[in-house]
Amino acid sequence: MDSSITSPDPSRVKFSNLAKVLYPSLGITKYQVIDYYLKVAPFMLDFISNRAITMYRFPDGIDKEGFYEKDAPKGTPFWVKTVRRYSETAKRDIEYVVCNDVVTLAWLANLATLEINIPLARIDAGDKPDLVLFDLDPEPPADIEDATHVAILLKEKLDLLGLESFVKTSGKKGLHVIIPIVPLYTFRQTRAFVHQMGKLLAGESDLVVSEFSQTKLRGKVFVDYTQNTHFKTMICPYGLRADQNATVSTPLEWHELEKGIHPQAFSIFSVLKRESHPWKDLFQLKQTLDFDYTLQKKPQARYQQEKQSLQNALQEYIKKRDLTKTGEPIGTGAKDIGRIFVVQEHHARRLHYDFRLAKDGVLKSWAVPKGIPQEPGTRRLAVQVEDHPLEYSEFEGLIPKGQYGAGIVKLWDRGFYEAKLWTQDKIEFRLNGTKLSGMYALIRPKKSSLKPRKHNQWLLIKMKL
C-alpha cells in the first residue's frame, strides 16, 4: 500500500505512516485519506485557494483527541504559502497556511488534516466576503429532513430576490446554503442580510428560529447568521469530517435535496463516484445585495400582495364550509411549506383521492375518483376543485354529516415536487413521495367536436420513462 500512492511532487512531499488507521470503525487509513484528497483536488482547490485555512488534525485517528491549528506548524516547508493575520480571539498575529495547489493539499493530508475549514473572504479582500453562508442547523428531534424543508423555503425566497443559491451537506446533521457575491460588502452587512432572511423565514414557518438565544430549542432549525464573521470558518466543499462514517461536506443539486438525502451516504467512499459537480461554476456568478430594496421595501410590499391574493384564492373554500363544525383549517396565517404535494384519501359520498400541489400560498387541488395512477402511461380523470389553505396538507379527520365533503379524510401520501412546466392547460412535474415518484402531467383536454370542454376537468397522467 505504501508504495502505490505517488506524491504530486516527491521532492517536496514524502508520505509517511500510510498504514495508520485514522477512522477506526471503518478501518480507513491515512493512505486512503491522502488518496481521497489527491483525487478530489480538481474540484476542491477552487474553493480553498487564496483563503487562510484552519486545520483540524487527527494524527492518532478520530478516536483520539484532535486539535485545531491556525498557525502554520513548526517545520512548515519554505514553499508552503502563508499569510499573516491578526487574530482578535488570540490577540496576536497568526501565520495561516494558504493552499493554492495540489502539492500543498498533499502536505496537509500527510499531516492528518482531516478537516479543512475556510473563511468566507479571500486573503486579498480583507473584511469583504465573496460568499454568504446560511448555516441550517437542526436541533433534535429536528433532523436533515427538517433542514431540507427550510433550505427549500430559503431557496424560494432567494429566487424571488433574483439571487442564485447553492447547497451542500455540512457533513454532520445540517445543510449549508451559499450565495456567491461580489466582494463589496462587509461581514457586518452580510451577517445582517442572513439574519434578516432568517427572521423572514421564522415569521412564515414555525419550524425556523432566527435568534442565537434559540439555538437549542428542541425540534427547531436555526438559521445561523453568526458564521458570517471574518474570524469564523466553514468546512470546505468536498472536505472530510472527523466523523465515524467518514462523511464529506458535499455540494448537491437542488433536485437531489428535494428527493430526500441521508448525510451518511456522502462519504469518502461515494463522493468520488459522483458524476455531478454542481458548484463548478459558482464563482462565475457576481451577485450583489440591494439591502434597502431587498430587506425592507420588497418583502413588505410582497407580503401585502400575498396576503390579499391568499384571501381572494380561499374565498370559495371558506364559502362552501362551516369551518366551526367541520374541523378543517381556517386558512389564516398560513405558513409557507415549499413545493410539497399531498394526496388525501377521502371517504365522502363516493371514495375519491384529493391531489394537491402547493403553489402561490395555497394548495391547488383536484379530486381523482379512481385513484392516482402509478403505472406509466395510465391516465385518470382529475376534477379541479377550489384552492385549499396550506394547512390542509396535514389535515386528517371526520367531516360531519350534513357538511360539504362529509366523510373521513386520511393522508395517503406526501412529499416534494419539482415543476418542469406550469401553464394554463398543462402542468408537468416530478413527484418524490413515499408512495408516488416519477414524472406526472396534468393536462386540460382541448375542446372536441364531440364533447364540450369542461373547464374543471383534467387528466392526471403517469408519464412513461
C-alpha positions as CSV (number, residue, x, y, z in Angstrom):
1,M,0.0,0.0,0.0
2,D,2.7,2.5,1.0
3,S,4.4,2.2,-2.4
4,S,1.2,2.5,-4.6
5,I,0.5,6.2,-3.9
6,T,2.5,8.8,-5.7
7,S,3.3,12.2,-4.3
8,P,2.4,15.0,-6.7
9,D,6.0,16.3,-6.1
10,P,8.2,13.7,-4.4
11,S,11.0,16.3,-3.9
12,R,8.7,18.3,-1.7
13,V,6.2,15.9,-0.1
14,K,7.2,12.4,1.1
15,F,4.3,10.5,2.6
16,S,4.8,8.7,5.9
17,N,2.9,6.3,8.2
18,L,0.4,5.5,5.4
19,A,-0.9,2.4,7.2
20,K,-2.0,4.4,10.2
21,V,-5.8,3.9,10.8
22,L,-7.5,7.3,11.1
23,Y,-11.1,6.1,11.1
24,P,-11.1,3.0,13.3
25,S,-14.7,2.0,12.9
26,L,-14.3,1.7,9.1
27,G,-10.6,0.9,9.1
28,I,-9.8,3.9,6.9
29,T,-6.1,4.6,6.8
30,K,-4.0,7.7,6.2
31,Y,-3.3,6.3,2.8
32,Q,-7.0,6.4,1.9
33,V,-7.3,10.0,3.2
34,I,-4.4,11.2,1.2
35,D,-5.6,9.3,-1.9
36,Y,-9.1,10.9,-1.5
37,Y,-7.7,14.5,-1.2
38,L,-5.4,14.0,-4.3
39,K,-8.4,12.8,-6.4
40,V,-10.8,15.4,-5.2
41,A,-8.3,18.2,-5.6
42,P,-9.5,19.4,-9.1
43,F,-12.9,20.1,-7.5
44,M,-11.8,21.4,-4.1
45,L,-8.9,23.7,-4.9
46,D,-11.1,26.5,-6.4
47,F,-12.9,26.8,-3.0
48,I,-9.8,26.8,-0.7
49,S,-7.3,28.8,-2.9
50,N,-6.3,32.2,-1.6
51,R,-8.0,31.7,1.8
52,A,-6.5,31.5,5.2
53,I,-7.3,27.9,6.3
54,T,-7.8,26.4,9.7
55,M,-6.7,22.8,10.0
56,Y,-8.4,20.1,12.2
57,R,-5.8,17.4,12.7
58,F,-6.1,13.9,14.0
59,P,-2.6,12.3,13.8
60,D,-3.7,9.4,16.1
61,G,-7.1,8.9,14.5
62,I,-10.5,10.2,15.3
63,D,-10.9,8.0,18.4
64,K,-8.2,10.1,20.0
65,E,-8.3,13.8,20.6
66,G,-7.7,16.0,17.6
67,F,-6.7,19.7,17.6
68,Y,-7.4,22.8,15.6
69,E,-4.4,24.5,14.2
70,K,-4.4,28.0,12.7
71,D,-0.7,28.7,12.8
72,A,1.5,27.0,10.2
73,P,3.0,24.2,12.3
74,K,6.7,24.1,13.2
75,G,8.8,22.8,10.3
76,T,6.4,24.1,7.6
77,P,8.4,23.9,4.4
78,F,9.5,27.2,2.8
79,W,7.4,26.6,-0.3
80,V,4.1,26.5,1.6
81,K,2.4,29.8,1.1
82,T,1.3,31.5,4.3
83,V,-0.3,34.8,5.2
84,R,-0.1,36.7,8.5
85,R,-3.3,38.0,10.0
86,Y,-4.1,39.5,13.4
87,S,-6.4,37.3,15.4
88,E,-8.9,39.1,17.7
89,T,-9.6,35.9,19.6
90,A,-5.9,35.0,20.1
91,K,-4.8,38.7,20.4
92,R,-1.8,38.1,18.3
93,D,-0.6,37.6,14.7
94,I,-1.2,34.2,13.2
95,E,0.7,32.7,10.2
96,Y,-2.1,30.9,8.3
97,V,-1.5,28.3,5.7
98,V,-2.8,29.1,2.2
99,C,-3.5,26.1,0.0
100,N,-3.4,27.0,-3.7
101,D,-2.1,23.8,-5.2
102,V,-2.3,20.0,-5.0
103,V,1.2,19.8,-3.5
104,T,0.2,21.9,-0.5
105,L,-3.0,19.8,-0.2
106,A,-1.0,16.6,-0.2
107,W,1.3,18.1,2.5
108,L,-1.8,18.9,4.6
109,A,-3.3,15.4,4.2
110,N,0.1,13.9,5.2
111,L,-0.3,15.9,8.5
112,A,-3.6,14.0,9.1
113,T,-5.5,17.2,8.4
114,L,-8.9,15.6,8.1
115,E,-11.0,18.8,8.1
116,I,-10.0,21.9,6.1
117,N,-12.0,25.0,7.2
118,I,-12.1,28.1,5.1
119,P,-13.2,31.7,5.8
120,L,-15.8,33.4,3.6
121,A,-13.4,36.0,2.3
122,R,-10.2,35.7,0.3
123,I,-6.9,36.8,1.7
124,D,-6.7,39.8,-0.6
125,A,-10.2,41.0,0.3
126,G,-9.9,41.7,4.0
127,D,-13.3,42.2,5.6
128,K,-15.1,41.8,2.2
129,P,-16.5,38.3,1.8
130,D,-17.3,36.8,-1.6
131,L,-19.5,34.1,0.0
132,V,-22.7,34.5,2.1
133,L,-23.4,31.5,4.3
134,F,-26.8,30.3,5.7
135,D,-25.9,27.5,8.2
136,L,-29.1,25.5,8.7
137,D,-28.7,23.7,12.0
138,P,-31.5,21.3,13.1
139,E,-31.8,20.7,16.9
140,P,-33.1,17.1,17.6
141,P,-35.6,15.8,17.2
142,A,-35.5,18.0,14.1
143,D,-33.3,16.3,11.5
144,I,-32.0,16.5,8.0
145,E,-35.5,16.3,6.6
146,D,-36.4,19.4,8.5
147,A,-33.2,21.2,7.4
148,T,-34.1,20.2,3.8
149,H,-37.6,21.7,4.2
150,V,-36.1,25.0,5.5
151,A,-33.4,25.0,2.7
152,I,-36.1,24.8,0.0
153,L,-38.1,27.6,1.7
154,L,-34.9,29.7,1.7
155,K,-34.1,29.0,-1.9
156,E,-37.6,30.1,-2.9
157,K,-37.1,33.4,-1.1
158,L,-33.7,33.9,-2.6
159,D,-35.1,33.1,-6.0
160,L,-37.7,35.9,-5.6
161,L,-34.8,38.3,-4.8
162,G,-33.0,37.2,-8.0
163,L,-30.2,35.5,-6.1
164,E,-28.9,32.1,-7.3
165,S,-28.0,29.9,-4.3
166,F,-26.1,26.7,-3.9
167,V,-26.5,23.9,-1.3
168,K,-24.2,21.4,0.3
169,T,-24.3,18.9,3.2
170,S,-22.4,20.1,6.3
171,G,-21.1,16.5,6.7
172,K,-22.8,16.5,10.1
173,K,-26.5,17.0,10.8
174,G,-27.3,20.2,8.8
175,L,-27.0,22.0,5.5
176,H,-25.1,24.9,4.1
177,V,-26.7,27.3,1.6
178,I,-24.3,29.6,-0.1
179,I,-24.7,32.8,-2.2
180,P,-21.6,33.9,-4.2
181,I,-21.3,37.7,-4.2
182,V,-19.1,40.5,-5.4
183,P,-16.8,41.3,-2.5
184,L,-18.2,44.8,-1.9
185,Y,-19.9,44.3,1.4
186,T,-18.5,44.0,4.9
187,F,-19.2,41.0,7.1
188,R,-21.4,43.2,9.2
189,Q,-23.6,43.7,6.2
190,T,-23.7,40.1,5.0
191,R,-24.4,38.9,8.6
192,A,-27.3,41.4,8.8
193,F,-28.7,40.1,5.4
194,V,-28.6,36.4,6.6
195,H,-30.2,37.4,10.0
196,Q,-33.0,39.3,8.2
197,M,-33.7,36.4,5.9
198,G,-33.8,34.1,8.9
199,K,-36.4,36.4,10.6
200,L,-38.5,36.3,7.4
201,L,-38.4,32.5,7.4
202,A,-39.2,32.3,11.1
203,G,-42.2,34.6,10.5
204,E,-43.6,32.1,8.0
205,S,-42.6,28.7,9.4
206,D,-42.9,27.5,13.0
207,L,-40.0,25.2,12.3
208,V,-37.5,28.0,12.0
209,V,-35.8,30.1,14.6
210,S,-33.5,33.0,13.8
211,E,-32.0,34.2,17.1
212,F,-28.8,32.9,18.7
213,S,-30.6,32.5,22.0
214,Q,-32.9,30.0,20.4
215,T,-30.2,27.7,19.0
216,K,-31.0,24.9,21.5
217,L,-34.8,24.9,21.1
218,R,-35.8,21.3,20.5
219,G,-37.3,20.4,17.2
220,K,-36.3,23.7,15.5
221,V,-33.9,24.6,12.7
222,F,-31.7,27.6,13.5
223,V,-30.7,29.8,10.5
224,D,-27.2,30.6,11.8
225,Y,-26.1,34.1,10.7
226,T,-23.2,34.3,13.1
227,Q,-20.9,32.4,10.9
228,N,-20.7,35.4,8.6
229,T,-17.8,36.9,10.6
230,H,-14.3,37.5,9.5
231,F,-12.7,35.2,12.1
232,K,-15.2,32.3,11.6
233,T,-15.0,29.5,9.0
234,M,-17.0,26.7,7.3
235,I,-16.0,23.3,6.3
236,C,-14.7,23.5,2.7
237,P,-16.7,21.9,-0.1
238,Y,-15.6,18.2,-0.6
239,G,-13.9,18.3,2.8
240,L,-13.8,15.3,5.1
241,R,-15.4,15.4,8.5
242,A,-13.9,13.8,11.6
243,D,-17.0,11.6,11.9
244,Q,-17.1,7.8,12.3
245,N,-18.8,7.5,8.9
246,A,-16.0,9.5,7.2
247,T,-18.7,11.8,5.8
248,V,-17.9,14.6,3.3
249,S,-19.4,18.1,3.0
250,T,-20.8,17.5,-0.4
251,P,-22.1,20.0,-3.0
252,L,-25.6,19.0,-4.2
253,E,-28.0,19.7,-6.9
254,W,-31.2,21.2,-5.6
255,H,-33.3,18.4,-7.1
256,E,-31.2,15.9,-5.1
257,L,-32.2,17.6,-1.9
258,E,-35.9,17.6,-2.9
259,K,-35.8,13.8,-3.3
260,G,-34.5,13.4,0.3
261,I,-31.0,12.7,1.4
262,H,-29.1,10.9,4.1
263,P,-25.8,12.7,5.1
264,Q,-24.1,9.4,5.8
265,A,-24.5,8.5,2.1
266,F,-22.0,11.2,1.2
267,S,-18.6,9.8,2.3
268,I,-15.0,9.2,1.4
269,F,-16.2,6.0,-0.5
270,S,-19.1,7.6,-2.5
271,V,-18.3,11.2,-3.4
272,L,-15.6,10.5,-6.0
273,K,-18.1,8.3,-7.8
274,R,-20.5,11.2,-8.3
275,E,-20.8,12.4,-11.9
276,S,-22.3,15.8,-11.0
277,H,-20.3,18.7,-9.6
278,P,-22.9,21.3,-9.2
279,W,-20.7,24.1,-7.8
280,K,-18.2,24.1,-10.7
281,D,-19.5,27.5,-12.0
282,L,-20.2,29.1,-8.6
283,F,-17.5,31.7,-8.8
284,Q,-18.7,32.8,-12.3
285,L,-21.6,34.5,-10.6
286,K,-21.0,38.1,-9.4
287,Q,-24.2,38.8,-7.4
288,T,-25.0,42.0,-5.5
289,L,-27.2,42.6,-2.5
290,D,-29.6,45.6,-2.6
291,F,-30.2,46.0,1.1
292,D,-32.8,48.8,1.1
293,Y,-34.9,47.2,-1.5
294,T,-34.4,43.6,-0.6
295,L,-34.7,43.7,3.1
296,Q,-37.3,46.4,3.6
297,K,-39.5,47.6,0.7
298,K,-39.7,44.5,-1.4
299,P,-40.7,41.9,1.3
300,Q,-43.2,44.3,2.8
301,A,-44.9,45.0,-0.5
302,R,-44.8,41.4,-1.4
303,Y,-46.3,40.4,1.9
304,Q,-49.3,42.7,1.4
305,Q,-49.8,41.4,-2.2
306,E,-49.6,37.8,-1.0
307,K,-52.0,38.4,1.9
308,Q,-54.6,39.9,-0.5
309,S,-54.0,37.2,-3.0
310,L,-54.5,34.5,-0.4
311,Q,-57.7,36.0,0.8
312,N,-59.1,36.0,-2.7
313,A,-57.9,32.5,-3.5
314,L,-59.6,31.0,-0.4
315,Q,-63.0,32.7,-0.8
316,E,-64.7,29.7,-2.4
317,Y,-63.1,27.3,0.1
318,I,-64.5,29.3,3.0
319,K,-67.9,29.9,1.3
320,K,-68.6,26.2,0.9
321,R,-67.9,25.2,4.6
322,D,-69.0,25.9,8.1
323,L,-65.4,25.7,9.5
324,T,-66.7,25.9,13.1
325,K,-68.3,22.5,12.5
326,T,-66.0,20.6,10.0
327,G,-62.7,20.9,11.9
328,E,-60.9,21.8,8.7
329,P,-58.2,24.5,8.9
330,I,-59.5,28.1,8.6
331,G,-56.7,29.2,6.3
332,T,-55.4,32.3,8.1
333,G,-51.8,32.9,8.9
334,A,-50.7,30.2,6.5
335,K,-47.0,29.2,6.7
336,D,-45.0,28.6,3.5
337,I,-44.4,24.9,3.2
338,G,-42.3,24.9,0.0
339,R,-43.1,22.8,-3.1
340,I,-44.9,19.9,-1.5
341,F,-47.6,17.7,-2.8
342,V,-50.2,15.8,-0.7
343,V,-52.7,13.1,-1.5
344,Q,-55.7,12.5,0.8
345,E,-58.0,9.5,0.8
346,H,-61.5,11.0,1.1
347,H,-64.3,8.7,2.0
348,A,-67.1,11.1,1.1
349,R,-70.4,10.1,-0.6
350,R,-68.1,8.3,-3.0
351,L,-64.5,7.4,-2.4
352,H,-62.0,9.6,-4.2
353,Y,-58.5,10.9,-3.8
354,D,-57.7,14.6,-3.4
355,F,-54.4,15.5,-5.1
356,R,-52.9,18.8,-4.1
357,L,-49.8,20.9,-5.2
358,A,-48.6,23.8,-3.1
359,K,-48.3,26.9,-5.2
360,D,-48.7,30.7,-4.7
361,G,-49.5,30.3,-1.0
362,V,-52.4,27.7,-1.4
363,L,-52.9,24.1,-2.3
364,K,-54.0,23.7,-5.9
365,S,-56.5,20.8,-5.7
366,W,-58.0,18.1,-7.9
367,A,-60.4,15.3,-7.0
368,V,-59.4,12.0,-8.6
369,P,-62.3,9.5,-8.5
370,K,-60.3,6.4,-9.5
371,G,-57.1,7.0,-7.6
372,I,-53.7,8.3,-8.5
373,P,-52.1,6.5,-11.5
374,Q,-48.9,4.6,-10.6
375,E,-48.2,2.7,-13.8
376,P,-46.5,4.6,-16.6
377,G,-49.0,5.6,-19.4
378,T,-52.0,5.4,-17.1
379,R,-54.4,8.3,-17.1
380,R,-57.2,9.3,-14.7
381,L,-59.8,11.9,-14.7
382,A,-59.0,14.7,-12.3
383,V,-61.6,17.4,-11.5
384,Q,-60.1,20.7,-10.3
385,V,-61.8,22.0,-7.2
386,E,-61.3,25.1,-5.1
387,D,-57.9,26.1,-3.7
388,H,-57.3,24.9,-0.2
389,P,-55.1,26.5,2.5
390,L,-51.6,25.2,3.0
391,E,-52.5,23.9,6.5
392,Y,-54.8,21.4,4.8
393,S,-51.6,19.4,3.8
394,E,-51.7,17.9,7.3
395,F,-55.4,17.6,7.8
396,E,-57.0,14.2,8.8
397,G,-60.3,13.8,10.4
398,L,-64.0,13.2,10.1
399,I,-66.1,15.9,8.4
400,P,-69.6,15.6,10.0
401,K,-72.7,14.5,8.1
402,G,-74.6,17.4,6.5
403,Q,-71.3,19.3,5.8
404,Y,-69.7,19.8,2.5
405,G,-67.4,16.8,1.8
406,A,-68.7,14.8,4.7
407,G,-66.7,11.7,5.5
408,I,-63.3,10.5,6.7
409,V,-60.2,12.2,5.3
410,K,-56.9,10.3,5.6
411,L,-53.4,11.3,4.5
412,W,-52.3,8.8,1.8
413,D,-49.0,10.3,0.6
414,R,-47.0,13.4,1.0
415,G,-43.6,14.7,-0.4
416,F,-41.9,17.2,-2.6
417,Y,-42.5,18.0,-6.2
418,E,-40.4,19.7,-8.9
419,A,-42.4,21.6,-11.5
420,K,-41.0,21.3,-15.0
421,L,-43.8,23.2,-16.8
422,W,-46.8,25.1,-15.4
423,T,-49.2,26.7,-17.9
424,Q,-52.9,27.3,-18.0
425,D,-53.7,24.0,-19.6
426,K,-50.7,21.8,-18.8
427,I,-48.6,21.0,-15.7
428,E,-45.6,18.7,-15.8
429,F,-43.9,17.8,-12.5
430,R,-41.8,15.2,-10.8
431,L,-43.1,13.7,-7.5
432,N,-40.9,12.5,-4.7
433,G,-43.1,10.9,-2.1
434,T,-43.4,7.8,0.0
435,K,-45.8,6.0,-2.4
436,L,-45.6,8.2,-5.5
437,S,-42.5,9.1,-7.5
438,G,-41.5,9.9,-11.1
439,M,-42.8,12.3,-13.8
440,Y,-46.5,13.2,-14.0
441,A,-48.6,15.6,-16.0
442,L,-51.9,17.3,-15.5
443,I,-53.5,18.2,-18.9
444,R,-56.7,20.0,-19.5
445,P,-58.2,18.4,-22.7
446,K,-58.9,20.6,-25.7
447,K,-62.4,21.1,-26.8
448,S,-63.5,18.5,-29.3
449,S,-66.4,18.4,-31.8
450,L,-68.0,15.5,-29.8
451,K,-68.0,16.8,-26.3
452,P,-67.9,20.4,-24.9
453,R,-64.9,21.2,-22.9
454,K,-65.5,21.3,-19.1
455,H,-63.1,23.9,-17.7
456,N,-62.5,22.0,-14.4
457,Q,-61.8,18.6,-16.0
458,W,-58.2,17.5,-16.3
459,L,-56.3,14.3,-17.0
460,L,-53.7,13.1,-14.4
461,I,-51.1,11.0,-16.3
462,K,-48.2,9.0,-15.0
463,M,-45.7,9.7,-17.8
464,K,-43.6,7.0,-19.5
465,L,-39.9,7.0,-19.0
